[in-house]
Every structure is written in structure tokens, then in C-alpha cells.
Amino acid sequence: MSLHLSDVLAKFLPYYQQQHAMNWQQQAACKHILQCRTAALGQQLWQCDNCQQQQMVYCSCRDRHCPRCQGQRTRDWIAAQVANLVQVKYFHLVFTLPHELNVISQYAPEKLYKSLFNAVWQTLSKFARQHRKTAGELGMTAVLHTWGQTLSQHIHLHCLIPGGMLSTAERWQVIDKGYLFPVKALSTVFRAKMLQQLRDEQLSIPDKDALLAKPWTVFSKACLCKPQTVLRYLGRYTRKGVLHESRLQRISAEGVSFNYRDYQDGNKRKVMTLNGTEFIRRYLSHVLPKGFMRIRHYGLLANRCRKRKLTIIRQQEKQPKPEAKVISTEQQTPCWHCPHCQVGLLHLASLLVMRPQGHPDG
């Protein structure tokens, strides 16, 4: 039997609400998750194109915090990114905030996350402009994650960066070495940029001396050389939710058990059990402010100039632009086979919508 986050909320949320205050965004997320794929949101009638059998399916909530609603959105988003790929290797960097700054996310999350995006881009831009051989402008797709494997607060930014720079004379310069910039130097500059961003936002910096004394983490992953690999990375990190429901192991009166990967112990799979109140508290701590964009594009890939600059780059690339079908995710689009005849495919025949109060923050 599959377990769902809605099962956890249905069992423990009433007790949680007696002990904890919830902001309206958290309340809305809980409401949408509880209503997802129930009669409250309406029904879809699907019909087999072979045996004409019909099947009713409940509608989904489309809330970005709902783990059941990310699959199709991920496929659609990845398919749209095919046109933005550049024929170079890609670098994957991860910028992590020290846990001393987690407290700011409790009272000013939008300012903290905005500061992180700005500090990371300012850091990378500084190195790109001062690069000895290929100085110019980078491109970056950045994705905010606020959670760790145990649902605890772990704020970090995944950055996927094409391995090339566009000079001021609009000449495309490919980075041929196996790393983008030295991570220790990046860490030092990132720390300074982030603390300055917090000061600019007039946010109180907790334990500043400790933050200045400790090294900040910038992690560089292996280069990605194939377009298919880049797309897989985009899908994994851009639309990944706080908790994939397949990780849920057990829901009982004692609490919620789920598996996690312990990176401190050789990436071993382990099981953690939290009482229902603590599980919900951790999950809701990752609900984003309404309208906050957790996926952002910078430099060459910024929305305002991406089309023009990618055209310039492709005119200079030695390799021709690959056909979309080579790297398209169309084959991953789900097809629902008829459960009766096992031959035909189900197609949407009609829709009966029960309009919910409020609209999910997608």
C-alpha cells in the first residue's frame, strides 16, 4: 500500500495546529495537499480508445509543495529547456549557507533566499570577469533547495553552468579545463558577498565572528558532457520536492518513519522516525513565500537576452545544434493503458471541476 503525505497530515495536523501557529501559506499548502486527488477538486472522465471503457480520476491540486503533483510539471519544464542547451560541458556547483543563518529563514525567508541568489551570481560574475584567458559573461540556472535528507533546514543553491563565456566583443570562448573556478577561492568571495547582501537587507547576522572564522562550503560536482545528462540533472534538481513519497515507510501512532541517505556514513540508506508533530514542522519549514521563484536564470540564460545570445553562440559553435528529438523527453510522457483490455490507451473525455477556495501557489 502506497503512503502519501496527505495521510500524515490527516492523522497529525489537527494536533499540530493545537501546538503551533501556521502562516497562511503553510495553511494553504496543507489544504491543497489534503484535497489533492480527492472529490473536493473535481473529477476527470477518461475513456479507452479500444474497448470504450470509462474511468473516473480525481483532479490534482497543482501546488508546488505537493509531492504528488511534480511529475508532469517536471517533464514539461525539462522539455522546454531543450532549446536552451549549449554544446559544451556543464559545471555543477553547490553553494551552501552555514546553519547559523537558518534562523533568518524563520522571520525573513524571502530576503534570505534572495540574498543567496544575488551573492552566488555576484561571486561567479566576479571570477568570470577577472578570468585570465576567457574573461566574459557566464550563464547559470540556479535552483534553491532548503532541505536535507532528514527534512532539516539545509539551505543551498544548485547551479548548472555552461562551460563557456561570451566576451564583451560577443566572441564565444569555451572553457577547456576540468573545473570552473577554484572552490576555496569561491568560498571566500561567496562569504563576503553573502554577508554584504544580508547587511544591505538590514538583517541581523547571528554570531558574525563564528561565520567569519569558519570555511563556507562550495562543492563542485563532476562535469556533464552529454545533453541527455544535463537534462537529467535539470529534472533532478529543479523540480525535486522536499520528500518523495516513496521514502515513506510507516505511519503509526508513534510517528512517521522514512528512509534517508546518510552522507556522513558512506551514503548508506537508513530509516528515521519522527513524531507526527516534528515531521510536519520540518516539512512546513520548507514552504516558500508566495510567488517566490526558486528557479532562476542568469547571464547568458537570463530571460531578457537568452534568445539573442544563444543565437550568437550557436553561430560560432563548431558542432551543429542537435535535433530536439535526440534529447527530447517526449518518450517519458506517461501513457495510461486501459486497466480493462490492457491494449488501448485512456484519453480525457470530460472534466467535472469543483472549484476550490483560493488558488494553489504554483
C-alpha positions in Angstrom: 0.0 0.0 0.0 1.4 3.4 -1.0 1.8 6.0 1.7 1.2 9.7 1.0 2.0 13.0 2.7 -1.8 13.6 2.9 -2.0 10.5 5.2 0.5 12.1 7.5 -1.4 15.4 7.5 -4.8 13.8 8.0 -3.5 11.9 11.1 -1.3 14.5 12.8 -2.2 18.0 11.5 -5.1 18.7 13.9 -2.8 18.0 16.9 0.0 20.1 15.3 -2.4 23.1 14.9 -3.1 23.0 18.6 0.6 23.4 19.4 1.9 25.5 16.6 0.9 28.7 14.7 0.9 28.4 10.9 1.2 31.2 8.4 -1.4 31.4 5.6 1.0 29.9 3.1 1.5 26.8 5.2 -2.2 26.6 5.8 -2.9 26.8 2.1 -0.2 24.1 1.3 -1.8 21.7 3.8 -5.3 22.3 2.4 -4.2 21.7 -1.1 -2.2 18.5 -0.2 -5.1 17.1 1.7 -7.5 17.8 -1.2 -5.2 16.6 -3.9 -6.8 13.7 -5.9 -10.0 13.8 -4.0 -13.6 14.7 -4.9 -13.0 18.2 -3.5 -11.1 19.3 -6.6 -13.3 17.6 -9.2 -13.1 14.6 -11.4 -11.9 13.7 -14.9 -13.6 11.1 -17.1 -11.1 9.0 -19.1 -12.2 6.7 -21.9 -10.3 3.8 -23.6 -9.8 4.2 -27.3 -10.1 0.4 -27.8 -12.8 -1.0 -25.5 -14.5 2.3 -24.7 -14.5 1.5 -21.0 -14.6 4.7 -18.9 -12.7 5.5 -15.7 -13.1 8.4 -13.2 -9.9 10.1 -11.9 -9.8 12.8 -9.2 -8.0 16.1 -10.1 -4.7 17.1 -8.6 -4.1 20.3 -6.6 -1.0 21.6 -8.7 0.6 23.1 -5.6 4.3 23.2 -5.9 4.7 21.8 -2.3 2.6 18.8 -3.1 4.8 15.7 -3.8 2.1 14.1 -6.0 2.0 17.0 -8.4 5.6 17.4 -9.6 6.0 14.5 -12.2 4.2 16.0 -15.2 5.4 19.5 -14.4 9.0 18.3 -14.3 8.6 16.6 -17.8 7.0 19.8 -19.3 9.7 22.0 -17.8 12.6 19.8 -19.0 11.1 19.6 -22.5 11.1 23.4 -22.6 14.8 23.5 -21.7 16.0 21.5 -24.7 16.1 24.7 -26.8 18.4 26.4 -24.2 21.2 23.8 -24.2 24.7 24.8 -25.4 27.0 22.2 -26.9 29.7 22.4 -24.2 30.3 20.6 -21.0 28.4 21.9 -18.0 29.6 22.5 -14.4 27.5 21.8 -11.4 28.3 23.9 -8.3 26.5 23.8 -4.9 26.7 26.9 -2.6 25.6 26.1 1.0 24.7 28.5 3.7 26.1 27.9 7.2 23.4 26.6 9.6 23.9 29.6 11.8 21.9 31.6 9.2 19.0 29.2 9.3 17.3 31.3 12.0 16.8 34.1 9.5 14.5 31.9 7.4 12.0 31.8 10.2 11.3 35.5 10.1 12.6 36.8 6.8 12.8 33.8 4.3 12.3 35.8 1.2 15.2 38.3 2.0 17.5 35.4 2.9 16.8 33.4 -0.2 17.0 36.5 -2.4 20.4 37.4 -0.8 21.7 33.9 -1.5 20.8 34.1 -5.2 22.4 37.5 -5.5 25.6 36.6 -3.6 26.2 33.5 -5.7 25.7 35.3 -9.0 27.9 38.2 -7.9 30.6 35.7 -6.9 30.6 33.8 -10.2 30.4 37.0 -12.2 33.4 38.4 -10.4 35.5 35.4 -11.2 34.3 35.3 -14.8 35.2 39.0 -15.4 38.7 38.5 -14.0 39.4 35.2 -15.7 42.9 35.4 -17.3 42.2 33.6 -20.6 38.4 33.7 -21.2 37.1 36.7 -19.4 33.4 37.3 -20.2 29.9 36.6 -19.2 28.7 33.2 -17.9 25.2 31.6 -18.0 23.6 30.0 -15.0 20.5 28.1 -14.0 20.2 28.2 -10.2 17.8 26.2 -8.1 17.1 26.8 -4.4 16.8 23.8 -2.0 16.1 24.5 1.7 16.1 20.9 3.0 18.4 18.0 3.8 17.7 14.3 3.6 16.2 14.3 7.1 13.9 17.3 6.2 16.0 19.5 8.5 17.0 23.0 7.4 19.8 22.9 4.9 19.8 25.9 2.6 21.8 25.6 -0.6 21.8 26.6 -4.2 22.4 24.2 -7.1 24.0 25.9 -10.1 24.2 24.4 -13.5 26.7 26.5 -15.7 27.6 26.0 -19.4 31.3 25.8 -19.8 31.9 28.9 -21.8 31.9 32.7 -21.7 30.8 35.4 -24.1 33.3 38.2 -24.3 32.4 41.9 -24.5 33.0 41.6 -28.2 30.5 38.7 -28.3 33.0 36.0 -29.0 32.2 32.6 -27.6 35.0 31.2 -25.5 34.9 27.6 -24.4 36.4 26.6 -21.0 38.5 23.6 -21.7 39.8 22.8 -18.2 38.0 20.3 -15.9 36.8 22.8 -13.4 35.2 26.2 -13.5 36.9 28.1 -10.7 38.9 27.1 -7.6 36.3 26.2 -4.9 38.3 27.6 -2.0 38.6 31.0 -3.6 34.9 30.9 -4.5 34.1 30.1 -0.9 36.0 33.1 0.4 34.4 35.6 -2.0 30.9 34.0 -1.6 31.1 34.5 2.2 31.9 38.2 1.8 29.2 38.7 -0.8 26.6 36.9 1.3 27.3 38.9 4.4 27.2 42.1 2.5 23.8 41.1 1.0 22.5 40.5 4.5 23.7 43.9 5.6 22.1 45.5 2.6 18.8 43.8 3.5 19.3 45.2 7.1 19.1 41.7 8.5 20.8 40.9 11.8 23.7 38.5 11.3 23.9 35.9 14.1 27.3 35.0 15.6 29.2 37.0 13.0 32.6 36.2 14.4 31.9 32.4 14.0 30.7 32.9 10.5 33.9 34.8 9.5 36.1 32.2 11.2 34.6 29.0 9.6 35.0 28.0 6.0 31.9 28.2 3.8 31.0 25.3 1.6 31.1 25.4 -2.2 31.0 22.0 -3.7 31.9 21.2 -7.3 30.5 18.1 -8.9 31.7 16.3 -12.0 31.4 17.9 -15.4 28.4 17.0 -17.5 29.3 16.4 -21.2 26.2 14.9 -22.8 22.9 16.8 -23.4 20.9 13.9 -22.0 22.9 14.0 -18.8 22.3 17.8 -18.5 18.6 17.3 -18.9 18.5 14.6 -16.2 20.3 16.9 -13.8 17.9 19.7 -14.6 15.0 17.4 -13.8 16.6 16.0 -10.7 17.4 19.3 -9.1 14.9 21.8 -10.4 11.6 20.1 -9.7 12.7 17.8 -6.9 10.4 18.2 -3.9 11.2 18.1 -0.2 10.2 14.4 0.2 9.5 11.8 -2.5 6.6 9.8 -1.1 8.3 6.5 -2.0 10.6 7.3 1.0 7.7 7.0 3.5 8.0 3.6 5.3 5.4 3.7 8.0 2.8 5.9 9.6 1.7 4.9 13.1 0.6 6.4 16.4 4.3 6.7 17.3 5.1 8.8 14.3 6.3 8.8 10.7 9.2 6.6 9.5 11.0 7.4 6.3 14.3 6.4 4.7 17.1 8.8 4.0 20.7 8.7 2.7 23.4 9.4 5.4 26.1 11.2 3.5 28.3 11.2 6.6 28.3 7.4 6.7 29.2 6.4 3.1 25.8 7.3 1.6 24.1 4.4 3.5 20.4 4.1 3.4 18.9 4.5 6.9 15.4 4.9 8.4 14.4 7.8 10.7 11.3 8.0 12.8 9.9 11.4 13.8 6.8 12.0 15.9 4.0 13.4 13.7 4.3 17.0 15.1 8.0 17.2 14.4 7.6 15.7 10.9 5.0 18.3 9.9 7.1 21.1 11.5 10.1 20.1 9.4 8.0 19.8 6.2 6.2 23.1 6.6 9.5 24.9 7.3 10.2 24.5 3.6 7.0 26.1 2.3 8.2 29.1 0.2 6.8 32.6 0.3 4.0 33.1 -2.3 5.3 33.9 -5.7 9.0 33.3 -4.8 10.9 31.9 -7.8 13.1 29.1 -6.7 14.4 28.5 -10.2 16.2 31.5 -11.8 18.3 32.0 -14.9 21.3 34.5 -15.1 23.7 35.9 -17.6 23.6 34.3 -21.0 20.5 32.4 -19.9 18.6 35.3 -18.4 15.1 35.6 -19.9 15.6 39.1 -21.3 18.5 38.2 -23.5 18.7 34.4 -23.8 17.3 34.0 -27.3 19.7 36.6 -28.8 22.8 35.4 -27.0 22.2 31.7 -27.7 21.8 32.6 -31.4 25.2 34.3 -31.3 26.8 31.3 -29.5 25.4 28.7 -31.9 26.6 30.7 -34.9 30.1 30.2 -33.5 29.9 26.7 -32.3 31.8 24.1 -34.2 29.2 21.4 -33.7 25.7 21.9 -35.2 22.8 22.2 -32.8 21.4 18.8 -32.1 17.9 17.9 -33.2 15.4 18.2 -30.3 14.4 14.6 -30.8 17.8 13.4 -29.8 17.4 14.8 -26.3 13.7 15.3 -26.0 11.9 13.8 -23.0 8.8 13.2 -25.0 9.2 9.4 -24.7 9.0 9.9 -20.9 5.5 11.4 -21.2 3.2 9.0 -19.3 0.6 6.9 -21.3 -2.2 5.4 -19.2 -3.1 1.9 -20.5 -6.6 0.7 -20.1 -6.9 -1.5 -17.0 -9.8 -3.5 -18.6 -8.5 -4.5 -22.0 -4.8 -3.9 -21.4 -4.5 -2.8 -25.0 -6.0 0.6 -25.5 -4.9 4.0 -24.1 -7.0 6.2 -21.9 -8.0 9.6 -23.3 -9.6 12.5 -21.4 -13.3 12.6 -22.3 -14.8 15.2 -19.9 -14.0 17.2 -16.8 -16.2 18.0 -13.8 -14.4 20.7 -11.7 -15.3 21.6 -8.1 -13.5 25.0 -7.9 -11.6 25.1 -4.5 -11.5 28.2 -2.4 -8.3 30.0 -3.1 -5.8 29.1 -5.7 -2.7 27.0 -5.2 0.6 28.8 -5.3 2.3 27.1 -8.3 
